[in-house]
Amino acid sequence: MPSGRSAIAALKKLEADREALNLRQRELEEKAAIELGQMLLGTGIETFSKKGVRKAGELLGKLGEEEGLRRLEAARPAPAREPQASSG
């Protein structure tokens, strides 16, 4: 700390800096939420309840991207087959 500066002034500056950082964080969180929402629109997840989206996000977050995608791919239903005509 510079010798000509008091601890009180330094503390006031620190508090002002913290408030500015908190405001910046809230702004960035809002922008991130908008980006995530735009990515998810049209995927079908918009039909989930808020609680369902949150739970799915929490579970996938715990698994991590690679493992989460692996498990979702493994759980994907097989495409429907057309019945084959019997020859006989």
trRosetta pair geometry for C-beta under 8 A, 3 or more apart (Angstrom, degrees):
i j d omega theta_ij theta_ji phi_ij phi_ji
1 5 5.9 -121 172 74 95 113
1 7 7.4 19 178 -91 168 67
1 10 5.9 -40 -133 -83 126 156
2 5 4.7 74 71 4 95 112
5 9 5.5 -117 -170 77 85 126
5 10 5.8 91 142 -55 118 98
6 9 4.7 96 59 7 83 99
6 10 7.0 -148 97 -3 45 87
7 10 5.5 -55 -146 39 35 113
7 11 6.2 39 153 -23 67 105
8 11 5.7 -54 -148 35 29 112
8 12 6.5 31 152 -19 63 104
9 12 5.7 -51 -148 35 33 112
9 13 6.5 33 152 -18 64 104
10 13 5.7 -54 -150 36 33 111
10 14 6.3 36 151 -22 65 106
11 14 5.5 -52 -147 35 32 115
11 15 6.5 33 154 -19 65 104
12 15 5.8 -53 -150 35 31 111
12 16 6.5 30 152 -17 64 106
13 16 5.7 -55 -148 38 33 111
13 17 6.2 35 152 -20 67 106
14 17 5.7 -53 -146 36 30 112
14 18 6.3 33 153 -22 64 106
15 18 5.6 -52 -146 34 31 113
15 19 6.5 33 153 -20 64 103
16 19 5.8 -51 -150 34 32 112
16 20 6.5 32 151 -18 64 105
17 20 5.7 -56 -151 37 33 111
17 21 6.3 31 152 -18 66 107
18 21 5.7 -54 -147 38 31 111
18 22 6.3 35 153 -22 65 104
19 22 5.7 -52 -147 34 31 113
19 23 6.5 32 153 -18 64 104
20 23 5.8 -53 -150 35 32 111
20 24 6.4 32 151 -18 65 107
21 24 5.5 -53 -146 38 34 112
21 25 6.2 38 153 -23 66 104
22 25 5.6 -51 -148 33 31 114
22 26 6.6 32 154 -18 63 102
23 26 5.9 -54 -152 34 32 110
23 27 6.5 32 151 -19 64 105
24 27 5.7 -54 -150 36 33 113
24 28 6.3 28 154 -15 66 108
25 28 5.8 -58 -146 40 31 108
25 29 6.2 33 155 -21 66 106
26 29 5.7 -53 -144 36 31 113
26 30 6.5 33 155 -20 63 104
27 30 5.9 -56 -154 34 30 111
27 31 6.6 26 151 -15 64 106
28 31 5.6 -53 -146 38 36 111
28 32 6.1 38 154 -21 67 105
29 32 5.6 -52 -145 37 31 113
29 33 6.4 35 154 -22 64 104
30 33 5.7 -52 -150 32 31 113
30 34 6.7 32 151 -18 62 103
31 34 5.7 -53 -152 34 34 112
31 35 6.4 35 151 -18 66 105
32 35 5.6 -53 -149 37 34 113
32 36 6.3 33 154 -18 66 105
33 36 5.8 -52 -145 37 31 110
33 37 6.3 33 154 -20 63 107
34 37 5.7 -55 -148 37 30 113
34 38 6.4 30 155 -19 64 106
35 38 5.8 -57 -149 36 30 110
35 39 6.5 30 153 -20 64 105
36 39 5.7 -55 -150 34 33 112
36 40 6.3 20 157 -13 67 112
37 40 6.0 -65 -146 41 29 105
37 41 6.5 42 156 -37 66 98
38 41 5.9 -39 -146 13 32 115
39 43 7.9 16 136 -30 62 132
40 43 5.3 -80 -164 23 54 127
40 45 5.1 -67 -172 66 110 125
40 46 6.6 139 131 -56 97 83
41 46 6.0 43 -121 -55 55 135
42 46 7.6 42 -22 -4 25 128
43 46 7.3 121 52 -12 72 85
44 47 6.0 -38 -179 15 58 113
45 48 5.3 -26 -171 4 62 119
45 53 6.2 97 168 -110 105 98
45 56 7.4 -138 -140 81 118 157
48 52 3.9 -131 -177 95 105 122
48 53 4.7 137 98 -57 128 79
48 56 6.9 -54 -153 -1 167 138
49 52 4.4 97 51 4 79 104
49 53 7.1 -145 89 -5 42 83
50 53 5.9 -54 -149 35 30 109
50 54 6.3 29 154 -18 64 108
51 54 5.8 -58 -149 38 29 111
51 55 6.2 27 155 -18 66 109
52 55 5.8 -54 -142 38 30 108
52 56 6.2 30 158 -18 65 107
53 56 5.8 -56 -146 38 28 110
53 57 6.2 28 154 -18 63 109
54 57 5.7 -59 -150 38 28 112
54 58 6.3 28 154 -20 65 107
55 58 5.7 -53 -145 36 31 111
55 59 6.3 28 157 -16 65 107
56 59 6.0 -57 -146 39 28 108
56 60 6.2 23 158 -13 65 110
57 60 5.9 -58 -142 42 27 106
57 61 6.0 32 157 -24 64 110
58 61 5.6 -55 -147 35 27 115
58 62 6.6 28 155 -20 62 104
59 62 5.8 -54 -151 33 31 110
59 63 6.5 25 153 -14 64 107
59 68 7.7 132 121 -118 75 110
60 63 5.7 -58 -147 40 35 109
60 65 7.9 45 168 -96 96 42
60 68 4.1 72 -147 -140 80 148
61 64 7.8 36 -177 -72 29 33
63 67 4.4 -134 170 96 94 109
63 68 4.1 128 90 -67 126 83
63 71 6.7 -79 -162 13 157 136
64 67 5.0 67 63 26 94 103
64 68 6.2 -169 79 -13 39 97
65 68 5.9 -64 -140 40 19 111
65 69 6.2 13 166 -13 61 111
66 69 6.2 -63 -150 38 23 105
66 70 6.3 24 154 -21 62 110
67 70 5.5 -53 -145 35 32 115
67 71 6.3 28 158 -16 66 106
68 71 6.1 -59 -150 38 27 106
68 72 6.4 24 155 -16 64 109
69 72 5.7 -55 -143 39 33 110
69 73 6.1 34 158 -20 67 106
70 73 6.0 -58 -150 36 26 110
70 74 6.4 25 153 -18 63 109
71 74 5.6 -55 -146 37 33 112
71 75 6.2 23 157 -13 66 110
72 75 5.8 -63 -145 43 31 105
72 76 6.7 54 150 -50 63 89
73 76 5.6 -30 -156 -7 36 119
